[in-house]
Each structure stands twice: as structure tokens, then as C-alpha cells.
Amino acid sequence: RPPPADIGALQSLERLLLSENALRCLPYALGDIDTLEELEVGGNPNLVLPPRAIVSAGTAEVRRFLLESRRTGVRFDAVKLMLLGHGGSGKTTLVDGCRALDAGPMRRVFARFQRTSTTFGCNVGYNVLDIGADIQLCVWDIAGQLEYLTVHQHFLSSRNTVYLIVVDTTQTDVQVLDNVRHWLQVLASRLTPQLRDSRQYSVVIVGTKLDAVRQPVERAALLRGLLLTLRTEFDVCITDVVFVSGKKDSRMPPPHRLSHLLQMVREEAITVLQNSDVACVPRFFAHAARALRRWGEGIAEGRIRAEAAGLFLPLSAVEQVLGMAGVGLVACLEFLHAIGQVVFIRKASAVCVRPEMLVKVMSVFVAPDDHLSQVLDKKLGPLRSHGSVVSCDGAMRRLNGVLSLFGERPIDRRYFMTSCLPILERLDLCFRLSRSV
């Protein structure tokens, strides 16, 4: 149980032990207790606010952080929409169809969505769908090939996220259930169980290609009943099951149109934000999120030059951009990492402000040869020339091929060896057998 909201009334409290709990956020009222000298919060793996860097700095820093957050805190209305599903289920077509319905001001795409015939790793776009309510929506269109799961698990979040598990309704009942089960198992293994009941994330199952089946209304009703039974199998917050068509959207009944799905996404995003324990954050956290996003956009659009497409930026460069350093900067980056805005690798003192490109770089090491050949539109030699062993030069050539496909400058061998490989090793994607080759 979290401490009571009126705990600040205990003005003689000197020591508070909150270790080994499921706390997510400390009450702001703790900052009002001037006599508090010792605060223990170890063993709370889900604690986001204050971030670990603040907690490690001691009780005085925790109180200062809580007081500052309450005095200058702002709403953080950012939500990730992640589309999961097997290859060919219609995820990208779904995003394109929803974008075609959007007539709002948020049409500019941060990441280039349809540059390849098949999704490589992941396509990411900020504010691609206009769902209103002043919500910043970040859409992640995840490649469905199972080999990419090693990469995608690093980007699944239990907070401020709406998951759409997309499944092809033209498949048999058994195939539909097996495919959805697979992705529910993935989510159940990565999401925090304590956040399920508090609705800080939600999962919606979406059946596609309904216009390609006979008796679509009856088919949707049958599959809906089958899929809802999965609620009892998995410790995941499944909020609803919906079905949509493909190209013949206007011919379908209103509940099976893309406009209905878009409205559901909006409602789920609002619900997630209303229940979020990180909805109110210090002002400089929100400022840093906007500044780093603009920085990433500038790199993507070529207005800002950065080595290796801005993938792994040194902490010193981030300090200059944000105008902050020390514990405050680390705490801010830990928070933005926890909600998926950036990728912060503290041990390497590196920050990635372009997660969508990092996904593609990571995917180079796990992509099936035939899928990568299809993406690059050319025949490639096998990456794993000796079982699981490959030369660094061979891996770098493939990486540069992917970067050039998306309009990025190639990286040189020095940067690949000194910056890329050490971080990829920390992400458990590769292991160097030699420091020289």
C-alpha cells in the first residue's frame, strides 16, 4: 500500500521505511516533513518518481524533488501506440488507413513510414494520428517477424501505452487464437503486473481484413467471443476486441470502420493518462522531452549534424542542449527512458534521441537474411558466415546499407568499433570475440 496522501501532517517523523513494496510514485506530501532524515525505498523496482538518481542522492534530494514537482509540475500528456502482430496481419495498412481519416493539424511524420515494401524493425511516427484532447501520440508499427522480438522487448512499456494486437481474420480460428496468445505472452512477460488494475496501459485486440471474409458480421461476433476468453489466461489488461475492414471500409457497419477504432484509441489514451502515476512531472522534465524530440527531428531532417545519425550521443552533448547536468540530468533521462521517450544507457553515458533508428540498427543483428534482402531490394550474402560468428566489417556493411536506405550518412569503422558495438553489447545483441576484428 502507498503512504497516505496526508502523511505530510506527521511533522515529527524522522525515519520512514518503505522498502520491498510495489510503490510507483512517492506522495508529494513527503516533501513537507522537515524532520524527515532517513527515507528507505529500496526494493521498489517499479518506482519511477522520484527517479533512481534522485533516490540515490539521499533523503534531502528526494524531499527537494517532491517539493519542486508539486510547485512547478506540469501535465505530461504523451502516449505510445504500439501495433503488435505477425507479419502480414495488416498493421501498417491499419496505420495508413487511420492517417487517411485524419484531417487535423498533426499530419507531419517524424519518421518516414512507408519507405520500404515491408516494415524493417519498426516504423515510428510522432503525432501521426490526430486523436484530439491535446495528446501527444507516438505510433510504433512493429515488424511482425518473430526474429525481431529480441529487439522489441527493450521498448515495451507498462506506462502511458496503448497496445493494439493486430490479427488477420481470414485465418482459421486456431491460427487467430494462437497468434494473439503469442503476443499476450510477450506482453505478460514484460509488463508490470501491478499496473494492470490501475489501467496505466491497455491492450486492444484488432481483427483486420474483415471485408475479405464471408458473412463478416457473424465472423466478427464469433471471433470476439473466442478472443475475450483469453482474459482469464493472461495477467494483462485486455480492454476490448474490435474488427475492421481493409479497402472497403465505407461498406462496413459503423462498429467495424476505422473511424470507430480511432475513437477507441482516443478513449483508451485518455483513460491511460487519467490513471497515470507520471501524468504530472517537474517542468524541466517536460522541457527536456520537447527539446530532445526537436533535436531528434532536426537530425532526421538534416538540419542538425550528428555522428552516426544521432544514435548514441554522449552525455556531455545532452548537457549542453538541455542546460542541466549532474543528478538532475540523470534523473530526467531515467524518467524519459522509463516512458519510452529516449533510450538512456547510463553505464555507457550515452543517450539515443532517435529510438526509431536505434530499433533499425539493432534489427540488423537479428533480421532474417531474406527479409533484409527484401528491405534493401538486393541479394545479400549470409551475415552468419561461421555459425553465429560474423566479422565486424560485415556487420558494419549491413548497418550502413540500412542507414543509407533511410537517408542517413554511413558510419566509419572507428565509430562502429568504439561507440556502436560497446552499446549493442550492453543490450545483449552481440558479443565481441576480439577487440580488433
Disulfide bonds with the S-S distance in Angstrom:
none
